[in-house]
Amino acid sequence: MFSLPLCDGARLGPLEVRHAEEFAEHLDRAREHIRPWVGPSFVTDDLDGARATLRRYAERQAGDGARLCGIWRDGVLVGGVMFTDLDAAAGSCEIGCWLEPSAEGQGLVTRACGALLDWAFTVRGLHRAEWHCRADNDRSAAVAKRLGMTLEGVRREAWLYGGVRYDQQLWAILAPEWRALA
């Protein structure tokens, strides 16, 4: 399978069912840090849950939908990026990310998401990519900005976490905008 270098010692590659044990260990390091920002079904608590999450993404990828890629730094899984949704017929996708605290601030997510966007627009011929995040997730919004995305709006109280409703930002970039940045 492919392995795309991101920077010194870091690479992007498919995150597959065979990585379940490694993914579970990674989630042990990342769980509490990412829980407020990602969907609850993604943040599993054990090996069986990790395997189920990876299997769910593998099935969706087989149906030409969502895809999951891991970010490894010095051979250790530290996070990842994904198409949470990919609809080739509609020409659109949604991308997302997560990262454990030890890997933040190194540009890994921005580079990895850039690789996903490049693939979506140049290989798959998609027209639109979206980024959804809680409005109070400044780090996530900063990635969207670095990717050249435009804040299109805020869905008021659309993100439920811990019994509290948060606003959700919707960012997007179109294929011609991406090509102009290249």
C-alpha positions, -999 to +999 in steps of 0.1 A: +000+000+000+010+036-003+029+056+023+032+093+017+060+112+036+046+143+055+079+156+070+109+142+088+099+109+104+062+113+097+041+095+070+005+091+059-009+057+051-041+036+051-054+028+085-069-006+081-085-034+103-051-050+106-040-020+126-067-025+153-043-032+182-021-002+173-053+020+168-066+009+203-032+018+219-032+051+201-068+059+213-056+051+249-032+080+245-056+103+226-091+094+239-098+122+264-080+148+243-101+141+212-134+131+227-150+166+227-142+172+191-150+140+172-180+118+168-187+095+198-188+063+177-152+070+167-137+072+202-138+036+213-127+022+246-112-012+238-097-034+211-131-047+199-143-011+195-112-001+176-116-031+153-152-022+147-144+014+139-117+003+114-141-023+099-169+003+095-145+026+076-132-003+055-168-012+045-176+024+036-144+026+016-154-005-003-186+012-012-166+042-025-175+063+006-156+073+037-119+065+040-094+065+069-057+072+069-033+071+098-004+095+106+027+077+119+056+096+134+087+076+139+067+044+134+041+052+160+004+060+151-002+095+164-034+105+146-051+105+113-073+121+087-104+109+070-131+114+045-160+112+069-182+113+038-173+110+001-200+112-025-185+109-060-218+113-078-225+146-060-188+156-064-184+164-027-167+151+005-162+160+041-128+156+057-118+154+093-089+147+115-077+138+150-043+139+167-029+129+201-014+158+221+023+147+216+020+153+178+003+187+178+020+218+165+041+201+138+019+207+108+011+170+104-027+174+101-025+203+076-001+183+054-022+152+056-054+170+049-038+187+020-029+153+006-065+142+009-078+173-007-053+170-036-064+134-042-101+144-039-098+172-064-072+159-089-077+121-088-114+117-080-125+149-097-146+161-068-158+197-068-164+205-031-148+196+002-162+205+036-148+207+071-171+207+101-159+216+136-172+229+169-171+266+168-149+267+200-123+243+184-098+270+175-071+244+164-095+228+139-107+261+125-070+271+121-064+240+100-094+248+078-080+283+073-045+270+064-061+247+038-076+278+021-112+270+032-139+296+036-161+297+067-195+294+051-217+295+082-224+284+117-251+258+126-263+270+159-263+244+187-258+215+162-231+197+181-242+178+212-215+168+236-218+159+273-254+171+274-245+206+261-252+219+227-224+237+208-224+257+176-208+240+146-188+258+119-190+247+083-159+254+062-155+245+025-132+248-005-140+243-041-118+225-067-110+257-086-100+274-054-077+245-045-061+245-079-055+283-076-036+277-043-013+250-058 
